[in-house]
Structures are given as C-alpha cells and as structure tokens.
Amino acid sequence: MSGLSFTTDIESAVQKSLAIFIAVGTPQSADGAADLRFVKEVALSVARHMNGYKVVVTKSTVPMGPGR
C-alpha cells in the first residue's frame, strides 16, 4: 500500500503503515484541562496492533508532555 489512505480498520491500518496519525478531539475536562481519554484510547489500540517500527504522530490539542 502506498500513499495516503483512511480506514476504520485499526488492526489492518497499523500493520500496513509506517506513519500513523492520531487526530481526535480533546475536549476540556471539568477542571479546564485537556481531556486526553480519546487520545489514550486510540494510542492503546495502535499499540495493541503494532508489528514493528512505526512513527506515531499526535495531531490533537494535547499539552506538552503526554507525547513523550
């Protein structure tokens, strides 16, 4: 597979890709901080299906620090 593609099949997408973009909403939590539950949920799904080296990019409103 080459080029850019979109799918909802996380397992297939992760296994066939070198670069994975996580772009999900980050609503405010009750205390005003970014609610990272959606980012974490997708990151865990990606991790479960990794089959080698991957570049994972977060494209969400995520504060500095959690991406380390």
PQR file with spaces between the fields and no chain letter, atoms N, CA, C, O and H, PARSE charges and radii, in Angstrom:
ATOM       1  N    MET     1       0.852   -1.166    0.000 -0.4000 1.5000
ATOM       2  CA   MET     1       0.000    0.000    0.000 -0.0000 2.0000
ATOM       3  C    MET     1       0.898    1.230    0.000  0.5500 1.7000
ATOM       4  O    MET     1       1.878    1.280    0.743 -0.5500 1.4000
ATOM       5  N    SER     2       0.581    2.201   -0.808 -0.4000 1.5000
ATOM       6  CA   SER     2       1.346    3.442   -0.823 -0.0000 2.0000
ATOM       7  C    SER     2       0.393    4.615   -0.841  0.5500 1.7000
ATOM       8  O    SER     2      -0.777    4.478   -1.199 -0.5500 1.4000
ATOM       9  H    SER     2      -0.215    2.160   -1.412  0.4000 1.0000
ATOM      10  N    GLY     3       0.898    5.760   -0.455 -0.4000 1.5000
ATOM      11  CA   GLY     3       0.066    6.948   -0.455 -0.0000 2.0000
ATOM      12  C    GLY     3      -0.716    7.087    0.830  0.5500 1.7000
ATOM      13  O    GLY     3      -0.469    6.385    1.811 -0.5500 1.4000
ATOM      14  H    GLY     3       1.848    5.871   -0.164  0.4000 1.0000
ATOM      15  N    LEU     4      -1.648    7.990    0.805 -0.4000 1.5000
ATOM      16  CA   LEU     4      -2.474    8.296    1.956 -0.0000 2.0000
ATOM      17  C    LEU     4      -3.792    7.549    1.858  0.5500 1.7000
ATOM      18  O    LEU     4      -4.438    7.545    0.810 -0.5500 1.4000
ATOM      19  H    LEU     4      -1.849    8.559    0.008  0.4000 1.0000
ATOM      20  N    SER     5      -4.186    6.920    2.948 -0.4000 1.5000
ATOM      21  CA   SER     5      -5.482    6.248    2.956 -0.0000 2.0000
ATOM      22  C    SER     5      -6.121    6.409    4.330  0.5500 1.7000
ATOM      23  O    SER     5      -5.443    6.702    5.315 -0.5500 1.4000
ATOM      24  H    SER     5      -3.661    6.923    3.800  0.4000 1.0000
ATOM      25  N    PHE     6      -7.415    6.215    4.379 -0.4000 1.5000
ATOM      26  CA   PHE     6      -8.179    6.343    5.609 -0.0000 2.0000
ATOM      27  C    PHE     6      -9.004    5.074    5.790  0.5500 1.7000
ATOM      28  O    PHE     6      -9.504    4.504    4.820 -0.5500 1.4000
ATOM      29  H    PHE     6      -7.966    5.977    3.579  0.4000 1.0000
ATOM      30  N    THR     7      -9.142    4.638    7.037 -0.4000 1.5000
ATOM      31  CA   THR     7      -9.928    3.442    7.322 -0.0000 2.0000
ATOM      32  C    THR     7     -10.370    3.459    8.771  0.5500 1.7000
ATOM      33  O    THR     7      -9.839    4.211    9.589 -0.5500 1.4000
ATOM      34  H    THR     7      -8.736    5.100    7.825  0.4000 1.0000
ATOM      35  N    THR     8     -11.344    2.626    9.079 -0.4000 1.5000
ATOM      36  CA   THR     8     -11.730    2.425   10.474 -0.0000 2.0000
ATOM      37  C    THR     8     -11.206    1.087   10.983  0.5500 1.7000
ATOM      38  O    THR     8     -11.435    0.732   12.139 -0.5500 1.4000
ATOM      39  H    THR     8     -11.776    2.016    8.415  0.4000 1.0000
ATOM      40  N    ASP     9     -10.507    0.344   10.134 -0.4000 1.5000
ATOM      41  CA   ASP     9      -9.926   -0.952   10.498 -0.0000 2.0000
ATOM      42  C    ASP     9      -8.539   -0.714   11.104  0.5500 1.7000
ATOM      43  O    ASP     9      -7.533   -0.729   10.395 -0.5500 1.4000
ATOM      44  H    ASP     9     -10.321    0.632    9.195  0.4000 1.0000
ATOM      45  N    ILE    10      -8.498   -0.494   12.414 -0.4000 1.5000
ATOM      46  CA   ILE    10      -7.252   -0.116   13.084 -0.0000 2.0000
ATOM      47  C    ILE    10      -6.181   -1.189   12.928  0.5500 1.7000
ATOM      48  O    ILE    10      -5.028   -0.863   12.647 -0.5500 1.4000
ATOM      49  H    ILE    10      -9.315   -0.481   12.991  0.4000 1.0000
ATOM      50  N    GLU    11      -6.530   -2.446   13.103 -0.4000 1.5000
ATOM      51  CA   GLU    11      -5.537   -3.521   13.010 -0.0000 2.0000
ATOM      52  C    GLU    11      -4.826   -3.522   11.655  0.5500 1.7000
ATOM      53  O    GLU    11      -3.597   -3.528   11.598 -0.5500 1.4000
ATOM      54  H    GLU    11      -7.466   -2.711   13.332  0.4000 1.0000
ATOM      55  N    SER    12      -5.584   -3.516   10.588 -0.4000 1.5000
ATOM      56  CA   SER    12      -5.011   -3.519    9.245 -0.0000 2.0000
ATOM      57  C    SER    12      -4.201   -2.255    8.981  0.5500 1.7000
ATOM      58  O    SER    12      -3.105   -2.318    8.424 -0.5500 1.4000
ATOM      59  H    SER    12      -6.583   -3.510   10.634  0.4000 1.0000
ATOM      60  N    ALA    13      -4.740   -1.113    9.380 -0.4000 1.5000
ATOM      61  CA   ALA    13      -4.063    0.155    9.139 -0.0000 2.0000
ATOM      62  C    ALA    13      -2.719    0.208    9.847  0.5500 1.7000
ATOM      63  O    ALA    13      -1.718    0.607    9.250 -0.5500 1.4000
ATOM      64  H    ALA    13      -5.631   -1.062    9.833  0.4000 1.0000
ATOM      65  N    VAL    14      -2.688   -0.188   11.104 -0.4000 1.5000
ATOM      66  CA   VAL    14      -1.439   -0.149   11.878 -0.0000 2.0000
ATOM      67  C    VAL    14      -0.414   -1.099   11.284  0.5500 1.7000
ATOM      68  O    VAL    14       0.753   -0.737   11.132 -0.5500 1.4000
ATOM      69  H    VAL    14      -3.500   -0.511   11.588  0.4000 1.0000
ATOM      70  N    GLN    15      -0.830   -2.291   10.952 -0.4000 1.5000
ATOM      71  CA   GLN    15       0.118   -3.286   10.457 -0.0000 2.0000
ATOM      72  C    GLN    15       0.683   -2.935    9.087  0.5500 1.7000
ATOM      73  O    GLN    15       1.804   -3.332    8.769 -0.5500 1.4000
ATOM      74  H    GLN    15      -1.778   -2.585   11.075  0.4000 1.0000
ATOM      75  N    LYS    16      -0.061   -2.202    8.272 -0.4000 1.5000
ATOM      76  CA   LYS    16       0.385   -1.878    6.914 -0.0000 2.0000
ATOM      77  C    LYS    16       1.069   -0.511    6.814  0.5500 1.7000
ATOM      78  O    LYS    16       1.584   -0.167    5.751 -0.5500 1.4000
ATOM      79  H    LYS    16      -0.972   -1.879    8.530  0.4000 1.0000
ATOM      80  N    SER    17       1.085    0.267    7.885 -0.4000 1.5000
ATOM      81  CA   SER    17       1.565    1.640    7.816 -0.0000 2.0000
ATOM      82  C    SER    17       2.913    1.825    8.490  0.5500 1.7000
ATOM      83  O    SER    17       3.286    1.077    9.393 -0.5500 1.4000
ATOM      84  H    SER    17       0.666   -0.013    8.749  0.4000 1.0000
ATOM      85  N    LEU    18       3.632    2.836    8.033 -0.4000 1.5000
ATOM      86  CA   LEU    18       4.860    3.257    8.696 -0.0000 2.0000
ATOM      87  C    LEU    18       4.572    4.465    9.582  0.5500 1.7000
ATOM      88  O    LEU    18       5.139    4.589   10.667 -0.5500 1.4000
ATOM      89  H    LEU    18       3.329    3.444    7.299  0.4000 1.0000
ATOM      90  N    ALA    19       3.691    5.358    9.122 -0.4000 1.5000
ATOM      91  CA   ALA    19       3.324    6.547    9.895 -0.0000 2.0000
ATOM      92  C    ALA    19       1.835    6.497   10.224  0.5500 1.7000
ATOM      93  O    ALA    19       1.002    6.218    9.362 -0.5500 1.4000
ATOM      94  H    ALA    19       3.230    5.258    8.240  0.4000 1.0000
ATOM      95  N    ILE    20       1.525    6.770   11.471 -0.4000 1.5000
ATOM      96  CA   ILE    20       0.142    6.724   11.945 -0.0000 2.0000
ATOM      97  C    ILE    20      -0.164    8.063   12.612  0.5500 1.7000
ATOM      98  O    ILE    20       0.557    8.487   13.514 -0.5500 1.4000
ATOM      99  H    ILE    20       2.202    6.996   12.171  0.4000 1.0000
ATOM     100  N    PHE    21      -1.222    8.722   12.174 -0.4000 1.5000
ATOM     101  CA   PHE    21      -1.629    9.990   12.752 -0.0000 2.0000
ATOM     102  C    PHE    21      -2.817    9.759   13.674  0.5500 1.7000
ATOM     103  O    PHE    21      -3.820    9.175   13.265 -0.5500 1.4000
ATOM     104  H    PHE    21      -1.808    8.378   11.441  0.4000 1.0000
ATOM     105  N    ILE    22      -2.707   10.211   14.903 -0.4000 1.5000
ATOM     106  CA   ILE    22      -3.822   10.178   15.842 -0.0000 2.0000
ATOM     107  C    ILE    22      -4.392   11.597   15.882  0.5500 1.7000
ATOM     108  O    ILE    22      -3.747   12.519   16.379 -0.5500 1.4000
ATOM     109  H    ILE    22      -1.892   10.686   15.235  0.4000 1.0000
ATOM     110  N    ALA    23      -5.588   11.758   15.362 -0.4000 1.5000
ATOM     111  CA   ALA    23      -6.229   13.074   15.304 -0.0000 2.0000
ATOM     112  C    ALA    23      -7.642   12.939   15.853  0.5500 1.7000
ATOM     113  O    ALA    23      -8.583   12.628   15.123 -0.5500 1.4000
ATOM     114  H    ALA    23      -6.112   11.009   14.958  0.4000 1.0000
ATOM     115  N    VAL    24      -7.771   13.177   17.137 -0.4000 1.5000
ATOM     116  CA   VAL    24      -9.066   13.033   17.812 -0.0000 2.0000
ATOM     117  C    VAL    24      -9.341   14.280   18.641  0.5500 1.7000
ATOM     118  O    VAL    24      -8.439   15.071   18.917 -0.5500 1.4000
ATOM     119  H    VAL    24      -7.007   13.430   17.730  0.4000 1.0000
ATOM     120  N    GLY    25     -10.569   14.438   19.023 -0.4000 1.5000
ATOM     121  CA   GLY    25     -10.948   15.582   19.837 -0.0000 2.0000
ATOM     122  C    GLY    25     -10.379   15.492   21.244  0.5500 1.7000
ATOM     123  O    GLY    25     -10.225   14.403   21.796 -0.5500 1.4000
ATOM     124  H    GLY    25     -11.302   13.796   18.799  0.4000 1.0000
ATOM     125  N    THR    26     -10.072   16.644   21.812 -0.4000 1.5000
ATOM     126  CA   THR    26      -9.603   16.720   23.195 -0.0000 2.0000
ATOM     127  C    THR    26     -10.421   17.788   23.917  0.5500 1.7000
ATOM     128  O    THR    26      -9.958   18.911   24.112 -0.5500 1.4000
ATOM     129  H    THR    26     -10.197   17.529   21.363  0.4000 1.0000
ATOM     130  N    PRO    27     -11.636   17.428   24.310 -0.5600 1.5000
ATOM     131  CA   PRO    27     -12.483   18.412   24.994  0.2800 2.0000
ATOM     132  C    PRO    27     -11.898   18.780   26.363  0.5500 1.7000
ATOM     133  O    PRO    27     -11.018   18.086   26.873 -0.5500 1.4000
ATOM     134  N    GLN    28     -12.383   19.854   26.942 -0.4000 1.5000
ATOM     135  CA   GLN    28     -11.935   20.240   28.279 -0.0000 2.0000
ATOM     136  C    GLN    28     -12.583   19.343   29.321  0.5500 1.7000
ATOM     137  O    GLN    28     -13.756   18.986   29.214 -0.5500 1.4000
ATOM     138  H    GLN    28     -13.097   20.418   26.528  0.4000 1.0000
ATOM     139  N    SER    29     -11.797   18.985   30.334 -0.4000 1.5000
ATOM     140  CA   SER    29     -12.371   18.246   31.464 -0.0000 2.0000
ATOM     141  C    SER    29     -12.988   19.262   32.426  0.5500 1.7000
ATOM     142  O    SER    29     -12.912   20.467   32.188 -0.5500 1.4000
ATOM     143  H    SER    29     -10.844   19.275   30.421  0.4000 1.0000
ATOM     144  N    ALA    30     -13.587   18.787   33.493 -0.4000 1.5000
ATOM     145  CA   ALA    30     -14.289   19.661   34.433 -0.0000 2.0000
ATOM     146  C    ALA    30     -13.379   20.735   35.025  0.5500 1.7000
ATOM     147  O    ALA    30     -13.840   21.835   35.330 -0.5500 1.4000
ATOM     148  H    ALA    30     -13.649   17.808   33.687  0.4000 1.0000
ATOM     149  N    ASP    31     -12.089   20.426   35.189 -0.4000 1.5000
ATOM     150  CA   ASP    31     -11.168   21.397   35.782 -0.0000 2.0000
ATOM     151  C    ASP    31     -10.508   22.311   34.737  0.5500 1.7000
ATOM     152  O    ASP    31      -9.646   23.121   35.078 -0.5500 1.4000
ATOM     153  H    ASP    31     -11.714   19.532   34.940  0.4000 1.0000
ATOM     154  N    GLY    32     -10.915   22.181   33.463 -0.4000 1.5000
ATOM     155  CA   GLY    32     -10.390   23.035   32.408 -0.0000 2.0000
ATOM     156  C    GLY    32      -9.192   22.463   31.664  0.5500 1.7000
ATOM     157  O    GLY    32      -8.771   23.021   30.651 -0.5500 1.4000
ATOM     158  H    GLY    32     -11.616   21.523   33.186  0.4000 1.0000
ATOM     159  N    ALA    33      -8.643   21.368   32.149 -0.4000 1.5000
ATOM     160  CA   ALA    33      -7.505   20.725   31.480 -0.0000 2.0000
ATOM     161  C    ALA    33      -7.997   19.945   30.265  0.5500 1.7000
ATOM     162  O    ALA    33      -9.185   19.645   30.149 -0.5500 1.4000
ATOM     163  H    ALA    33      -8.985   20.914   32.972  0.4000 1.0000
ATOM     164  N    ALA    34      -7.083   19.624   29.372 -0.4000 1.5000
ATOM     165  CA   ALA    34      -7.442   18.823   28.195 -0.0000 2.0000
ATOM     166  C    ALA    34      -7.809   17.407   28.635  0.5500 1.7000
ATOM     167  O    ALA    34      -7.082   16.782   29.408 -0.5500 1.4000
ATOM     168  H    ALA    34      -6.118   19.867   29.467  0.4000 1.0000
ATOM     169  N    ASP    35      -8.922   16.914   28.147 -0.4000 1.5000
ATOM     170  CA   ASP    35      -9.374   15.544   28.432 -0.0000 2.0000
ATOM     171  C    ASP    35      -8.714   14.634   27.398  0.5500 1.7000
ATOM     172  O    ASP    35      -9.098   14.639   26.229 -0.5500 1.4000
ATOM     173  H    ASP    35      -9.512   17.421   27.519  0.4000 1.0000
ATOM     174  N    LEU    36      -7.731   13.863   27.823 -0.4000 1.5000
ATOM     175  CA   LEU    36      -6.919   13.054   26.917 -0.0000 2.0000
ATOM     176  C    LEU    36      -7.423   11.628   26.741  0.5500 1.7000
ATOM     177  O    LEU    36      -6.727   10.804   26.148 -0.5500 1.4000
ATOM     178  H    LEU    36      -7.419   13.859   28.773  0.4000 1.0000
ATOM     179  N    ARG    37      -8.611   11.319   27.240 -0.4000 1.5000
ATOM     180  CA   ARG    37      -9.080    9.920   27.186 -0.0000 2.0000
ATOM     181  C    ARG    37      -9.181    9.383   25.763  0.5500 1.7000
ATOM     182  O    ARG    37      -8.891    8.207   25.540 -0.5500 1.4000
ATOM     183  H    ARG    37      -9.176   11.988   27.722  0.4000 1.0000
ATOM     184  N    PHE    38      -9.584   10.204   24.792 -0.4000 1.5000
ATOM     185  CA   PHE    38      -9.703    9.720   23.416 -0.0000 2.0000
ATOM     186  C    PHE    38      -8.332    9.475   22.800  0.5500 1.7000
ATOM     187  O    PHE    38      -8.139    8.500   22.075 -0.5500 1.4000
ATOM     188  H    PHE    38      -9.819   11.159   24.974  0.4000 1.0000
ATOM     189  N    VAL    39      -7.384   10.355   23.087 -0.4000 1.5000
ATOM     190  CA   VAL    39      -6.004   10.175   22.607 -0.0000 2.0000
ATOM     191  C    VAL    39      -5.435    8.882   23.174  0.5500 1.7000
ATOM     192  O    VAL    39      -4.843    8.088   22.443 -0.5500 1.4000
ATOM     193  H    VAL    39      -7.541   11.148   23.677  0.4000 1.0000
ATOM     194  N    LYS    40      -5.612    8.671   24.474 -0.4000 1.5000
ATOM     195  CA   LYS    40      -5.092    7.462   25.128 -0.0000 2.0000
ATOM     196  C    LYS    40      -5.756    6.208   24.581  0.5500 1.7000
ATOM     197  O    LYS    40      -5.082    5.199   24.370 -0.5500 1.4000
ATOM     198  H    LYS    40      -6.093    9.317   25.068  0.4000 1.0000
ATOM     199  N    GLU    41      -7.050    6.248   24.351 -0.4000 1.5000
ATOM     200  CA   GLU    41      -7.781    5.096   23.823 -0.0000 2.0000
ATOM     201  C    GLU    41      -7.250    4.681   22.453  0.5500 1.7000
ATOM     202  O    GLU    41      -7.032    3.496   22.200 -0.5500 1.4000
ATOM     203  H    GLU    41      -7.598    7.067   24.523  0.4000 1.0000
ATOM     204  N    VAL    42      -7.042    5.656   21.574 -0.4000 1.5000
ATOM     205  CA   VAL    42      -6.527    5.357   20.236 -0.0000 2.0000
ATOM     206  C    VAL    42      -5.078    4.887   20.321  0.5500 1.7000
ATOM     207  O    VAL    42      -4.694    3.947   19.625 -0.5500 1.4000
ATOM     208  H    VAL    42      -7.219    6.618   21.780  0.4000 1.0000
ATOM     209  N    ALA    43      -4.273    5.528   21.161 -0.4000 1.5000
ATOM     210  CA   ALA    43      -2.865    5.130   21.310 -0.0000 2.0000
ATOM     211  C    ALA    43      -2.762    3.685   21.788  0.5500 1.7000
ATOM     212  O    ALA    43      -1.908    2.941   21.307 -0.5500 1.4000
ATOM     213  H    ALA    43      -4.585    6.291   21.726  0.4000 1.0000
ATOM     214  N    LEU    44      -3.605    3.281   22.713 -0.4000 1.5000
ATOM     215  CA   LEU    44      -3.593    1.890   23.177 -0.0000 2.0000
ATOM     216  C    LEU    44      -4.021    0.929   22.067  0.5500 1.7000
ATOM     217  O    LEU    44      -3.466   -0.163   21.944 -0.5500 1.4000
ATOM     218  H    LEU    44      -4.299    3.886   23.103  0.4000 1.0000
ATOM     219  N    SER    45      -4.998    1.330   21.265 -0.4000 1.5000
ATOM     220  CA   SER    45      -5.419    0.494   20.137 -0.0000 2.0000
ATOM     221  C    SER    45      -4.295    0.334   19.128  0.5500 1.7000
ATOM     222  O    SER    45      -4.065   -0.760   18.613 -0.5500 1.4000
ATOM     223  H    SER    45      -5.448    2.217   21.365  0.4000 1.0000
ATOM     224  N    VAL    46      -3.602    1.418   18.848 -0.4000 1.5000
ATOM     225  CA   VAL    46      -2.454    1.357   17.928 -0.0000 2.0000
ATOM     226  C    VAL    46      -1.396    0.420   18.504  0.5500 1.7000
ATOM     227  O    VAL    46      -0.879   -0.443   17.795 -0.5500 1.4000
ATOM     228  H    VAL    46      -3.789    2.307   19.266  0.4000 1.0000
ATOM     229  N    ALA    47      -1.073    0.586   19.782 -0.4000 1.5000
ATOM     230  CA   ALA    47      -0.032   -0.235   20.422 -0.0000 2.0000
ATOM     231  C    ALA    47      -0.369   -1.726   20.363  0.5500 1.7000
ATOM     232  O    ALA    47       0.519   -2.553   20.155 -0.5500 1.4000
ATOM     233  H    ALA    47      -1.493    1.287   20.358  0.4000 1.0000
ATOM     234  N    ARG    48      -1.627   -2.069   20.542 -0.4000 1.5000
ATOM     235  CA   ARG    48      -2.034   -3.484   20.525 -0.0000 2.0000
ATOM     236  C    ARG    48      -1.767   -4.149   19.180  0.5500 1.7000
ATOM     237  O    ARG    48      -1.589   -5.365   19.120 -0.5500 1.4000
ATOM     238  H    ARG    48      -2.348   -1.397   20.711  0.4000 1.0000
ATOM     239  N    HIS    49      -1.737   -3.371   18.104 -0.4000 1.5000
ATOM     240  CA   HIS    49      -1.612   -3.948   16.763 -0.0000 2.0000
ATOM     241  C    HIS    49      -0.259   -3.682   16.104  0.5500 1.7000
ATOM     242  O    HIS    49      -0.074   -4.002   14.930 -0.5500 1.4000
ATOM     243  H    HIS    49      -1.881   -2.383   18.153  0.4000 1.0000
ATOM     244  N    MET    50       0.682   -3.106   16.839 -0.4000 1.5000
ATOM     245  CA   MET    50       1.996   -2.801   16.252 -0.0000 2.0000
ATOM     246  C    MET    50       2.717   -4.100   15.912  0.5500 1.7000
ATOM     247  O    MET    50       2.703   -5.061   16.681 -0.5500 1.4000
ATOM     248  H    MET    50       0.532   -2.846   17.793  0.4000 1.0000
ATOM     249  N    ASN    51       3.340   -4.103   14.751 -0.4000 1.5000
ATOM     250  CA   ASN    51       4.087   -5.278   14.308 -0.0000 2.0000
ATOM     251  C    ASN    51       5.508   -4.901   13.878  0.5500 1.7000
ATOM     252  O    ASN    51       6.138   -5.623   13.106 -0.5500 1.4000
ATOM     253  H    ASN    51       3.351   -3.323   14.126  0.4000 1.0000
ATOM     254  N    GLY    52       5.999   -3.792   14.370 -0.4000 1.5000
ATOM     255  CA   GLY    52       7.331   -3.325   14.020 -0.0000 2.0000
ATOM     256  C    GLY    52       7.430   -1.837   14.232  0.5500 1.7000
ATOM     257  O    GLY    52       6.574   -1.224   14.871 -0.5500 1.4000
ATOM     258  H    GLY    52       5.487   -3.205   14.997  0.4000 1.0000
ATOM     259  N    TYR    53       8.501   -1.252   13.681 -0.4000 1.5000
ATOM     260  CA   TYR    53       8.743    0.174   13.838 -0.0000 2.0000
ATOM     261  C    TYR    53       7.634    0.990   13.180  0.5500 1.7000
ATOM     262  O    TYR    53       7.233    0.706   12.051 -0.5500 1.4000
ATOM     263  H    TYR    53       9.196   -1.749   13.162  0.4000 1.0000
ATOM     264  N    LYS    54       7.145    1.993   13.882 -0.4000 1.5000
ATOM     265  CA   LYS    54       6.110    2.904   13.375 -0.0000 2.0000
ATOM     266  C    LYS    54       6.408    4.312   13.876  0.5500 1.7000
ATOM     267  O    LYS    54       6.987    4.482   14.949 -0.5500 1.4000
ATOM     268  H    LYS    54       7.471    2.224   14.799  0.4000 1.0000
ATOM     269  N    VAL    55       6.021    5.305   13.112 -0.4000 1.5000
ATOM     270  CA   VAL    55       6.052    6.693   13.556 -0.0000 2.0000
ATOM     271  C    VAL    55       4.617    7.044   13.915  0.5500 1.7000
ATOM     272  O    VAL    55       3.725    6.976   13.069 -0.5500 1.4000
ATOM     273  H    VAL    55       5.551    5.166   12.240  0.4000 1.0000
ATOM     274  N    VAL    56       4.395    7.420   15.166 -0.4000 1.5000
ATOM     275  CA   VAL    56       3.050    7.770   15.619 -0.0000 2.0000
ATOM     276  C    VAL    56       3.035    9.268   15.913  0.5500 1.7000
ATOM     277  O    VAL    56       3.813    9.764   16.728 -0.5500 1.4000
ATOM     278  H    VAL    56       5.120    7.475   15.853  0.4000 1.0000
ATOM     279  N    VAL    57       2.139    9.973   15.235 -0.4000 1.5000
ATOM     280  CA   VAL    57       2.041   11.429   15.344 -0.0000 2.0000
ATOM     281  C    VAL    57       0.716   11.774   15.991  0.5500 1.7000
ATOM     282  O    VAL    57      -0.333   11.302   15.550 -0.5500 1.4000
ATOM     283  H    VAL    57       1.508    9.570   14.573  0.4000 1.0000
ATOM     284  N    THR    58       0.752   12.597   17.039 -0.4000 1.5000
ATOM     285  CA   THR    58      -0.499   13.081   17.621 -0.0000 2.0000
ATOM     286  C    THR    58      -0.820   14.435   17.018  0.5500 1.7000
ATOM     287  O    THR    58      -0.017   15.366   17.083 -0.5500 1.4000
ATOM     288  H    THR    58       1.604   12.980   17.396  0.4000 1.0000
ATOM     289  N    LYS    59      -1.992   14.532   16.434 -0.4000 1.5000
ATOM     290  CA   LYS    59      -2.470   15.790   15.837 -0.0000 2.0000
ATOM     291  C    LYS    59      -3.776   16.137   16.542  0.5500 1.7000
ATOM     292  O    LYS    59      -4.859   16.091   15.958 -0.5500 1.4000
ATOM     293  H    LYS    59      -2.645   13.776   16.381  0.4000 1.0000
ATOM     294  N    SER    60      -3.635   16.481   17.800 -0.4000 1.5000
ATOM     295  CA   SER    60      -4.774   16.859   18.618 -0.0000 2.0000
ATOM     296  C    SER    60      -4.314   17.993   19.520  0.5500 1.7000
ATOM     297  O    SER    60      -3.123   18.301   19.572 -0.5500 1.4000
ATOM     298  H    SER    60      -2.755   16.518   18.274  0.4000 1.0000
ATOM     299  N    THR    61      -5.229   18.605   20.215 -0.4000 1.5000
ATOM     300  CA   THR    61      -4.865   19.662   21.145 -0.0000 2.0000
ATOM     301  C    THR    61      -4.387   18.997   22.428  0.5500 1.7000
ATOM     302  O    THR    61      -5.135   18.844   23.393 -0.5500 1.4000
ATOM     303  H    THR    61      -6.197   18.355   20.173  0.4000 1.0000
ATOM     304  N    VAL    62      -3.122   18.610   22.407 -0.4000 1.5000
ATOM     305  CA   VAL    62      -2.532   17.897   23.541 -0.0000 2.0000
ATOM     306  C    VAL    62      -1.474   18.799   24.149  0.5500 1.7000
ATOM     307  O    VAL    62      -0.615   19.316   23.435 -0.5500 1.4000
ATOM     308  H    VAL    62      -2.514   18.734   21.623  0.4000 1.0000
ATOM     309  N    PRO    63      -1.527   18.995   25.479 -0.5600 1.5000
ATOM     310  CA   PRO    63      -0.497   19.824   26.105  0.2800 2.0000
ATOM     311  C    PRO    63       0.882   19.165   26.009  0.5500 1.7000
ATOM     312  O    PRO    63       0.993   17.958   25.793 -0.5500 1.4000
ATOM     313  N    MET    64       1.918   19.973   26.171 -0.4000 1.5000
ATOM     314  CA   MET    64       3.281   19.436   26.100 -0.0000 2.0000
ATOM     315  C    MET    64       3.468   18.421   27.234  0.5500 1.7000
ATOM     316  O    MET    64       3.007   18.642   28.354 -0.5500 1.4000
ATOM     317  H    MET    64       1.828   20.953   26.346  0.4000 1.0000
ATOM     318  N    GLY    65       4.135   17.329   26.939 -0.4000 1.5000
ATOM     319  CA   GLY    65       4.448   16.344   27.968 -0.0000 2.0000
ATOM     320  C    GLY    65       3.866   14.967   27.725  0.5500 1.7000
ATOM     321  O    GLY    65       4.624   13.997   27.761 -0.5500 1.4000
ATOM     322  H    GLY    65       4.509   17.149   26.029  0.4000 1.0000
ATOM     323  N    PRO    66       2.560   14.810   27.477 -0.5600 1.5000
ATOM     324  CA   PRO    66       1.983   13.471   27.349  0.2800 2.0000
ATOM     325  C    PRO    66       2.519   12.665   26.161  0.5500 1.7000
ATOM     326  O    PRO    66       2.418   11.438   26.164 -0.5500 1.4000
ATOM     327  N    GLY    67       3.078   13.319   25.160 -0.4000 1.5000
ATOM     328  CA   GLY    67       3.555   12.607   23.971 -0.0000 2.0000
ATOM     329  C    GLY    67       4.918   11.957   24.126  0.5500 1.7000
ATOM     330  O    GLY    67       5.399   11.306   23.199 -0.5500 1.4000
ATOM     331  H    GLY    67       3.159   14.316   25.157  0.4000 1.0000
ATOM     332  N    ARG    68       5.537   12.118   25.264 -0.4000 1.5000
ATOM     333  CA   ARG    68       6.873   11.546   25.469 -0.0000 2.0000
ATOM     334  C    ARG    68       6.841   10.064   25.614  0.5500 1.7000
ATOM     335  O    ARG    68       7.887    9.439   25.793 -0.5500 1.4000
ATOM     336  H    ARG    68       5.146   12.647   26.017  0.4000 1.0000
